[in-house]
Amino acid sequence: MRTLFAGVPQIALHTFVDASESSYAAVCYLRYSYGDAVNCTMIASKTRVAPLKLVSIPRLELKAALLGARLAKHIIESHSVHVDKCVYWSDSRTVLAWLRSDHRRYKQFVAFRVSEILEMTDVKEWHWVPTEENVADEATKWNGDPDFCNDSRWFRGPSFLYLSPDKWPLSDELQCIATEELRPQFTCFHHHISEQLQVVPQPLRFSTWNRLLRATARTIYCVRIWLSNIRDNQVVGDGPTTEDFR
């Protein structure tokens, strides 16, 4: 008898996240594939109103990513259906760069949320998606009456999910470190492509490790003073901190 389908059935959970000035949202789809047969359906969604206090769009995008990670975890734990694979989609390159970087370099708002996201998900599961293909956009940016009919992409998922994975959106090269939300002591290590700045001491000029360590910490402290003078005059202390030496 001729086999109609090749391979084995696979169920994947796809989570899309998005944010705007007024709200942030996450929506999850189950994608069933068996050979050439593919079916998608919306399984859950959540939307939150943005805080009354002004919050930057990258921070709201990060809150959306955390909302999506929590929602996907709840779905997996609450259903008896076995999920073979989890995939997360965001159109924020900044959030993806935060997830791929050392979160300890960033301010507490970013560091704590990135840490929680990475406890529930694997960084390899996060992918970039164009804004026009991000279905979570339906819950955050309303330009009129939303299309919530049974055949809308909100319930059926984006069109590319019905294609083979090799035809899904490809992620462009992402920067390793996002410049937003960096702690002051780490800004001196950011190398501008056009200027190739380097402000850390040269190791070969020091005879001992302790002297190099003290000189580097002192350099970071001086850079923090300089940044404080040109930015917001934040208090920087009387000398290098434990974090500078670390």
Residue pairs with C-beta under 8 A, 6 or more apart in sequence:
4 35
5 34
5 35
5 36
5 37
6 35
7 34
7 35
8 34
9 32
9 33
9 34
10 32
10 33
10 34
10 84
10 85
11 30
11 31
11 32
11 81
11 82
11 83
11 84
11 85
12 30
12 31
12 33
12 83
12 84
12 85
12 86
12 87
13 28
13 29
13 30
13 31
13 43
13 72
13 75
13 76
13 83
13 85
13 86
13 87
14 28
14 29
14 30
14 31
14 40
14 87
14 88
14 89
14 157
14 161
15 26
15 27
15 28
15 29
15 68
15 69
15 71
15 72
15 86
15 87
15 88
15 89
16 26
16 27
16 28
16 29
16 68
16 89
16 90
16 129
16 134
16 135
16 136
16 158
17 24
17 25
17 26
17 61
17 64
17 65
17 67
17 68
17 88
17 89
17 90
17 136
18 24
18 25
18 61
18 64
18 90
18 91
18 134
18 136
18 137
18 139
18 140
18 141
19 25
19 50
19 57
19 60
19 61
19 63
19 64
19 92
19 140
20 50
20 57
20 60
20 140
20 141
21 50
21 57
21 60
22 49
22 50
22 140
23 47
23 48
23 49
23 50
23 139
23 140
24 47
24 48
24 50
24 60
24 61
24 63
24 64
24 67
24 140
25 45
25 46
25 47
25 48
25 64
25 67
25 136
25 139
25 140
26 45
26 46
26 64
26 67
26 68
26 71
26 136
27 42
27 44
27 45
27 46
27 135
27 136
27 138
27 139
27 154
28 42
28 43
28 44
28 45
28 68
28 71
28 72
28 75
29 40
29 41
29 42
29 43
29 135
29 157
29 161
30 40
30 41
30 43
30 81
30 83
31 38
31 39
31 40
31 157
31 161
32 38
32 39
32 40
33 39
38 161
38 162
38 163
40 156
40 157
40 161
40 162
41 155
41 156
41 157
42 154
42 155
42 156
42 157
43 75
44 71
44 74
44 75
45 71
45 139
46 67
46 71
47 139
47 140
48 63
48 67
50 60
55 63
56 180
58 92
58 94
58 95
58 178
58 180
58 181
59 109
59 110
59 181
61 90
61 92
61 94
61 95
62 92
62 95
62 98
62 110
62 113
62 114
63 113
64 90
64 136
65 88
65 90
65 92
65 95
65 99
65 113
65 117
65 126
66 113
66 116
66 117
68 88
69 88
69 116
69 117
69 120
69 121
70 120
72 86
72 88
72 120
72 121
73 120
75 83
76 83
76 86
86 121
86 125
87 125
87 127
88 121
88 125
88 126
88 127
89 126
89 127
89 128
89 129
89 134
90 96
90 126
90 127
90 128
90 129
90 134
91 128
91 129
91 130
91 131
91 134
91 137
93 128
93 174
93 175
94 178
94 180
96 126
96 127
96 128
96 171
96 174
97 174
97 175
97 176
97 177
97 178
98 106
98 110
98 114
98 178
98 181
99 114
99 117
99 118
99 123
99 126
100 123
100 174
100 176
101 176
101 177
101 178
103 110
103 111
103 114
103 115
103 118
104 111
105 177
105 182
105 183
105 186
106 114
106 178
106 181
106 182
106 183
107 181
107 182
107 183
109 181
110 181
127 168
127 169
127 171
128 169
128 171
128 172
128 174
129 158
129 169
130 169
131 137
133 158
133 159
133 160
133 169
134 158
135 153
135 154
135 157
135 158
138 146
138 147
138 153
138 154
139 146
146 154
147 153
147 154
148 154
148 155
149 155
153 159
160 167
160 168
160 169
161 168
177 190
179 187
179 190
182 190
184 223
184 224
184 227
184 228
184 234
184 236
185 220
185 223
185 224
185 241
185 243
185 244
187 223
187 227
188 199
188 200
188 219
188 220
188 223
189 200
191 197
191 198
199 219
199 223
200 216
200 219
201 212
201 215
201 216
201 219
203 212
206 212
206 215
213 245
214 240
217 240
217 244
217 245
218 240
220 240
220 244
221 236
221 237
221 239
221 240
221 241
221 244
224 236
225 236
228 234
228 235
228 236
